[in-house]
C-alpha cells in the first residue's frame, strides 16, 4: 500500500515516524512538502521520497491530509485533478466534515475523518475515525492500520465527532491543566518544584496505567484510595464543594459547541 502524507507539521511528522516505527517500508511512503529546506530535512531524516507538487500524490492508494482547516479548500482544489475513484483520503483536519471534502473532490473518492490527539507523539494517541459516503469497511480498516501506528483507534458515527473533539481531542489539555494545578499546590505546600513535578507526573502516569490494566471503574479505584475520614476524603469533599465535576462537564460542553461552530464556518 502506497501512502502520501500531505502536510508534515507536528502531527504529520508524528504519523510518518509512527508508520516507520511500526514497520512500514520507506519506499511505500511519500511526503508532499513545498518548502525546500523542510523537504530536505524530512528526506534526510526518514529516507522517504519527498515531492513539492500535490500531483505526485495522485499515484498512491491512500492520502493523509494533515493540513490546517483553513488551508483545506486550497489543498483540495489543487489535489482534485489528480485523484481517481476508489482512492482514499484520510483527513486529520479539525472541524472539517467528510461532506465538505466530498464536495471539493470528484465523485467516488473515499473519505475518512479523523480526530487524533497529541499523545500520538509518544505512540499513545487516541484517534476516532468516521466514514464518508463512499467509504466501506476496507477503507476504514486502512485508516485504522495507519492511525494504529501512533496509538489506539475507534470507529464512531460522524455526528459524534464534536463530542470526541471535546473529550479526547482537547482532553490532554485538561489533564495538563490538572497537573499544573497539582504541581502548584505542591509548591504551595512546601515542596521543591522539581519534587512536586516528579510526584505529580508519575502519579498521573501510574494512575492511567492502573485504570487501563485493572479494567475497573474509576469510581471503584477512587474509593479504594478514599478512606473514611482520611486525607483523600477531605480533599475530594473540597473538590465537590467547588463543583469541579460540574465545571468539567460545562467545559467539555463548551468545547463541543465550539467544534460545532467551527464546522459551520466551512
N, C-alpha and C positions, 0 to 999 in steps of 0.2 A: 504494500500500500504506500503510495506516494503522498506526502503531506507538505503543504505550503503554509508557512506562518506569516501572516501579513500584520505588521506592527510588532516590533520587538523592543518594547519598553520593558518595564519590570515584569509584568505578568506574561508577556510574550516570551521573554528570555527564560522565565521560570518554566513555562511549558516546554520550550526547546530543551533546556537542561534536563528536565524530568524525563522526557522521552528518551534522551540519550542514556540516562542512568538506568532506565528500565529495559534497555537492550535494543532500542531502535537503531537501524543501520544509518549512519550519517548520510549515506548515498541516497536514502529514501526521503530525506528532508530538504526542503527548500525554504530559504528565508527571503522575504521581499523587504528590502531596506534601501531607501533612496539616498540617504546621507552617506557619502563615500567613506568617511572616517569610521562611522559606526559599522558599515558593511565590512570593511577590512578587519575591524576588531572581532566581529562575530565569526567571520570565515577562519581567522587565525585561532580563535579560542575553541571553536566547536568542530572545525573541519567539515563544515557543511557548505553546500552551494548557496551563494547569495546573489540575488538579482535586484536590479534597480527599477524594473518595469513590471507592473502587475500582469502584463501579458504572459509572463513566464508561469504564472500560477494556473493558467488555463489548461496545462497539460497534466495536472496532478488529479488524484482521486478526491482528495479532501483539502479544503482550505479553512484554516483557523483565522478568523478575523479578530485580532486583538488590538483594535483601534479605539480612539476616543469616540464617544457617542456623537459629538459634534462633527467628526470627520467621516462618519459612516456614509452619508449620502454621496460625498465626493469620491470615496473609495469604490462604492458600488457602481457609480456611473462609469468610472474608468475600467472596472473589472468586468462588467456585464458582457461586453462584446467577446470576451474570451471564455465565457462559461458554456457548458453544454448540459443537456438533460441528463439527470442521474447523478451529477456532481453534487458533493455535499459541502455546504457552508456551515461552519460552526462559529457562532458569534458569541464573544465574551464581552460585548459592549453593554454596559449597564443601561437598562431602561429601553433598549431597542427591541421591539417585538419582532416575531417571525413574520407577521403580516407586513410590517414596514419593509423588511428586507425583500420579501417576495414581490412587493410592488415595484421594487427597483431592479429586479433581475428577471431573466427570461423564464417563461413557464416551464415547470418540470425540474427546476433546481431544488434540491432538498435543503432545508434549513433546520438547524438545531440551535436553540437559545440556551446559553449557559450563564448561571450566576456562580462565579467562583469566590474564593476569599483568600486573603493574604497568607495564611499558614501553608498554602501551596509552596511557598518559598522554601519550606523545610519538609516537603513531601507529606504534610499533614493537613492538606486542604480539604474543604468540603464544597463540592460542586453539585448544583441542581441543574438538570437538563430537561428541556421541553421540546416536543416535536412540532415542526411546522406542517403545513398542508400536505406536502409531497414527501414527508419523512416516514419511513417504515422502521420496523424493529431492527433491521440490519444497519440502517443509518444510526439509530440510537446506540447500537452495540459498538459501532466505530467510535462515536463520541465518548462512550463510557471507557473504552480502551485508552483513548488519548488522555482524557482528564484523569483517569485512574493512575496515570504515571506520577501525579503530584498529590494523591490523596484519595479520598472516598467520593463516590458519585451516587446520586439517587435520581430517579425519574419523578417529575411532578407535572401535573397539568399546568399549562402556561398561565392560567388565571391565578395560580398560587405563587407566581414568581415575585410579585411585590411583597408578599409576606416572607418569602425566602430571603429577599434582599434585606428586609428588616431584621431577620433573625441571624442568619449565618453570614450574609454578605457584609453587613455592618457589625456583626457580632464581635469580631476581635477587638474593635474599638471600645465596646462596653467593658470587656474583660480587662483590657489595658487600663481603662478608667478606674476600675476597682483596684487593680494592682497599684496604680499611682496613689490612690487614697489610702490603701493599707500601708504602703511604704511611708507616706507622710505621717500616718498615725504612729508607726514605729519610731520615727524620729521624734515626734511629739512626746512619746513615752520614754525617751532617753536612750534609744539605740543609735549607734552609728549608722549612717545611711547605707553603707555597704552591707552591714549585717542585716538591716531591715530588708534590703533588696533581696539578698540571698534567701532569707527566711520566706519572704512572700512568694518569690518566683518558684522556688522548689515546692512550696505548699500548693500553688496553683497547678504545677505540672503533676505532682503526686496525686492530687485530688481528681484531676481529669483522668489519669490512668486508672485509679481505683474505680471511678464511676463507669468507665468503659469496660474494664475487665471483670468487675464483680457482677455487672448486669442488674444491679439493684436500683430501686427507685431513689432519686436524690433525697427525698424526704426521709427514707429509711436511714440512709447514710448520715444525713444531718442529725437525726435523732440519736444516733449512736455516739455522736460527739457531745450531745447536749444533755448533760447530767442535771437532774432536778436541783434547782437552787445553786447551780455552779456558775463558773465564769462565762461559759458559752451561752447559757440561758440568759444571763444578764445582757450580753451583747446582742443576742437575737431579739430580745424584748425591745431594746433601743431601736433596732432596725425596723421592727414592726410599728413602733410608736411613731417613727418618722416616715412611715408609709413607703419604704424603699421598694417593696414588692409592687405596689401600685404605680410608683414612679417608673419602674422598668417597663411595665405594660404600656403606660402612656407614651414613654419614649419610643417604643417599638411601633406603636400605632402611628406616631409622627413620622417615623422612618418609612413605614409602608405608604402613608399618604403622600410623602414626597416622591417616592418611587412612582406612584400612580401619576402624579403631576408631571414628572419628567417624561414619562411615556406619552402623555397627552400633548407634549410640546414637539413631538416628532414632525 
